[in-house]
């Protein structure tokens, strides 16, 4: 059984990096990590109180955020409302890389 993740380590902003995906996984990197240029990169911010913001391009290509909620359940699955790949996904956290199994 994998080591449980301390949910406090997930707090912060994470950006989707589809160019690093592997079969059956979605990869996110912590805000501040240099990423290749991408138009309309999506992500989310997880707040300590269980609140979240889903980030992505709006109709004018400007970044917009939508209020959301998140939780890490006892089985180590991340749930972020409004993020399809994090609707109920086993999570792996390694440094600045967050991997969600699809």
MARKOLDO-924185 format. One record per residue: chain; x, y, z of N, C-alpha, C in turn. Coordinates in steps of 0.2 Angstrom, whole numbers, plus 5000, padded with zeros to 4 digits. Example, Ala and Ser with C-alpha at 12.3 -4.5 7.8 and 13.67 -1.06 7.14 Angstrom:
// MARKOLDO-924185
(marlo "A",(5066,4972,5039),(5062,4978,5039),(5066,4984,5039)),
(marlo "A",(5064,4989,5035),(5068,4995,5036),(5064,5000,5039)),
// end
This chain:
// MARKOLDO-924185
(marlo "A",(5004,4994,5000),(5000,5000,5000),(5004,5006,5000)),
(marlo "A",(5003,5011,4996),(5007,5017,4995),(5007,5021,5002)),
(marlo "A",(5012,5025,5003),(5012,5029,5009),(5007,5035,5008)),
(marlo "A",(5003,5036,5013),(4998,5041,5012),(5001,5048,5011)),
(marlo "A",(4998,5053,5008),(5001,5059,5006),(4998,5064,5012)),
(marlo "A",(5002,5068,5014),(4999,5074,5019),(4996,5079,5015)),
(marlo "A",(4989,5080,5016),(4986,5084,5011),(4989,5092,5011)),
(marlo "A",(4992,5093,5017),(4995,5100,5017),(5000,5101,5011)),
(marlo "A",(5003,5096,5009),(5008,5096,5004),(5005,5098,4997)),
(marlo "A",(4998,5097,4996),(4995,5098,4990),(4993,5105,4990)),
(marlo "A",(4993,5109,4995),(4990,5116,4995),(4995,5120,4991)),
(marlo "A",(4992,5124,4986),(4996,5128,4982),(4993,5128,4975)),
(marlo "A",(4996,5131,4970),(4994,5131,4963),(4997,5126,4959)),
(marlo "A",(4993,5122,4955),(4996,5117,4951),(4994,5118,4944)),
(marlo "A",(4999,5118,4939),(4997,5119,4932),(4998,5112,4928)),
(marlo "A",(4993,5111,4924),(4992,5105,4919),(4998,5105,4914)),
(marlo "A",(5002,5100,4914),(5007,5099,4909),(5006,5093,4905)),
(marlo "A",(5001,5093,4900),(5000,5087,4896),(5006,5085,4892)),
(marlo "A",(5011,5089,4891),(5016,5086,4887),(5021,5081,4891)),
(marlo "A",(5019,5081,4898),(5023,5076,4902),(5018,5070,4904)),
(marlo "A",(5012,5070,4901),(5008,5064,4903),(5011,5058,4900)),
(marlo "A",(5009,5053,4904),(5010,5046,4902),(5004,5042,4901)),
(marlo "A",(5004,5036,4898),(4997,5033,4897),(4994,5032,4904)),
(marlo "A",(4987,5034,4904),(4983,5034,4910),(4985,5039,4916)),
(marlo "A",(4989,5044,4914),(4990,5049,4920),(4989,5056,4917)),
(marlo "A",(4988,5060,4922),(4988,5067,4920),(4993,5071,4925)),
(marlo "A",(4998,5075,4922),(5003,5078,4926),(5002,5085,4927)),
(marlo "A",(5003,5087,4933),(5003,5094,4935),(5010,5096,4938)),
(marlo "A",(5012,5102,4938),(5018,5105,4941),(5016,5111,4945)),
(marlo "A",(5019,5111,4951),(5018,5117,4955),(5020,5123,4952)),
(marlo "A",(5016,5129,4954),(5017,5135,4951),(5024,5137,4953)),
(marlo "A",(5027,5141,4948),(5034,5143,4949),(5039,5139,4945)),
(marlo "A",(5037,5132,4944),(5042,5128,4940),(5042,5131,4933)),
(marlo "A",(5047,5132,4929),(5047,5134,4922),(5044,5129,4918)),
(marlo "A",(5039,5131,4914),(5035,5127,4909),(5036,5129,4902)),
(marlo "A",(5035,5125,4897),(5036,5127,4891),(5030,5131,4889)),
(marlo "A",(5030,5136,4884),(5024,5140,4883),(5019,5136,4880)),
(marlo "A",(5013,5138,4883),(5007,5134,4881),(5001,5139,4881)),
(marlo "A",(4997,5139,4876),(4991,5144,4876),(4985,5140,4880)),
(marlo "A",(4983,5144,4884),(4977,5141,4888),(4978,5136,4893)),
(marlo "A",(4984,5136,4896),(4986,5131,4901),(4981,5131,4907)),
(marlo "A",(4979,5125,4909),(4974,5125,4914),(4977,5123,4921)),
(marlo "A",(4974,5124,4926),(4976,5122,4933),(4971,5123,4938)),
(marlo "A",(4974,5122,4944),(4969,5123,4950),(4974,5126,4956)),
(marlo "A",(4971,5129,4961),(4974,5131,4967),(4970,5128,4973)),
(marlo "A",(4973,5124,4977),(4970,5121,4983),(4972,5125,4989)),
(marlo "A",(4967,5127,4992),(4968,5131,4998),(4967,5126,5005)),
(marlo "A",(4971,5129,5010),(4971,5124,5016),(4964,5123,5019)),
(marlo "A",(4959,5127,5018),(4952,5126,5021),(4948,5122,5017)),
(marlo "A",(4950,5119,5011),(4946,5114,5007),(4943,5118,5001)),
(marlo "A",(4944,5125,5001),(4942,5129,4995),(4947,5128,4990)),
(marlo "A",(4945,5129,4984),(4949,5128,4978),(4947,5133,4972)),
(marlo "A",(4951,5135,4968),(4950,5139,4962),(4952,5135,4956)),
(marlo "A",(4948,5134,4951),(4949,5131,4945),(4951,5136,4940)),
(marlo "A",(4957,5135,4937),(4960,5140,4933),(4960,5138,4925)),
(marlo "A",(4959,5143,4921),(4959,5141,4914),(4957,5147,4910)),
(marlo "A",(4958,5147,4903),(4956,5152,4899),(4949,5154,4898)),
(marlo "A",(4947,5160,4898),(4940,5162,4897),(4939,5163,4890)),
(marlo "A",(4933,5166,4888),(4931,5167,4882),(4936,5172,4878)),
(marlo "A",(4939,5176,4881),(4944,5181,4878),(4951,5179,4879)),
(marlo "A",(4952,5173,4881),(4959,5170,4882),(4962,5173,4888)),
(marlo "A",(4959,5177,4892),(4962,5179,4898),(4961,5173,4903)),
(marlo "A",(4965,5173,4908),(4964,5168,4913),(4958,5169,4918)),
(marlo "A",(4954,5165,4919),(4949,5165,4924),(4949,5160,4929)),
(marlo "A",(4946,5162,4935),(4946,5156,4940),(4938,5156,4942)),
(marlo "A",(4937,5149,4944),(4930,5148,4946),(4931,5145,4953)),
(marlo "A",(4927,5147,4958),(4927,5144,4965),(4925,5137,4965)),
(marlo "A",(4929,5133,4969),(4928,5126,4969),(4929,5123,4976)),
(marlo "A",(4929,5117,4977),(4931,5113,4983),(4935,5107,4982)),
(marlo "A",(4939,5105,4987),(4944,5099,4986),(4944,5095,4992)),
(marlo "A",(4946,5089,4991),(4948,5085,4997),(4952,5079,4995)),
(marlo "A",(4956,5076,4999),(4960,5070,4998),(4957,5065,5003)),
(marlo "A",(4954,5060,5000),(4950,5055,5004),(4955,5050,5007)),
(marlo "A",(4953,5046,5011),(4957,5041,5015),(4960,5036,5011)),
(marlo "A",(4958,5035,5005),(4961,5030,5000),(4967,5034,4996)),
(marlo "A",(4968,5040,4997),(4973,5044,4993),(4970,5047,4987)),
(marlo "A",(4964,5047,4986),(4961,5050,4980),(4959,5057,4980)),
(marlo "A",(4962,5061,4976),(4960,5068,4976),(4954,5070,4972)),
(marlo "A",(4950,5074,4975),(4943,5076,4972),(4944,5083,4972)),
(marlo "A",(4943,5086,4965),(4943,5093,4964),(4937,5095,4960)),
(marlo "A",(4932,5098,4963),(4926,5100,4959),(4928,5104,4953)),
(marlo "A",(4925,5102,4947),(4927,5106,4941),(4933,5104,4937)),
(marlo "A",(4937,5099,4940),(4943,5096,4936),(4941,5089,4934)),
(marlo "A",(4940,5088,4928),(4938,5081,4926),(4943,5075,4928)),
(marlo "A",(4949,5077,4927),(4954,5071,4929),(4955,5071,4936)),
(marlo "A",(4953,5075,4940),(4953,5075,4948),(4946,5074,4951)),
(marlo "A",(4942,5071,4947),(4935,5070,4950),(4936,5065,4955)),
(marlo "A",(4940,5060,4955),(4941,5055,4959),(4947,5051,4957)),
(marlo "A",(4953,5054,4958),(4959,5051,4955),(4965,5049,4961)),
(marlo "A",(4968,5043,4960),(4973,5042,4965),(4979,5047,4963)),
(marlo "A",(4982,5049,4968),(4987,5054,4967),(4994,5052,4969)),
(marlo "A",(4999,5054,4966),(5006,5053,4967),(5009,5060,4968)),
(marlo "A",(5013,5061,4973),(5016,5068,4973),(5024,5066,4974)),
(marlo "A",(5028,5069,4970),(5035,5069,4970),(5038,5076,4969)),
(marlo "A",(5040,5079,4974),(5043,5086,4973),(5038,5090,4971)),
(marlo "A",(5039,5093,4965),(5035,5098,4962),(5030,5095,4957)),
(marlo "A",(5030,5088,4956),(5026,5085,4951),(5020,5081,4955)),
(marlo "A",(5014,5083,4952),(5008,5079,4955),(5005,5075,4949)),
(marlo "A",(5005,5069,4950),(5002,5064,4945),(4995,5061,4947)),
(marlo "A",(4990,5062,4943),(4984,5059,4944),(4982,5053,4939)),
(marlo "A",(4981,5048,4942),(4979,5042,4938),(4972,5043,4935)),
(marlo "A",(4971,5042,4929),(4964,5042,4926),(4960,5036,4926)),
// end
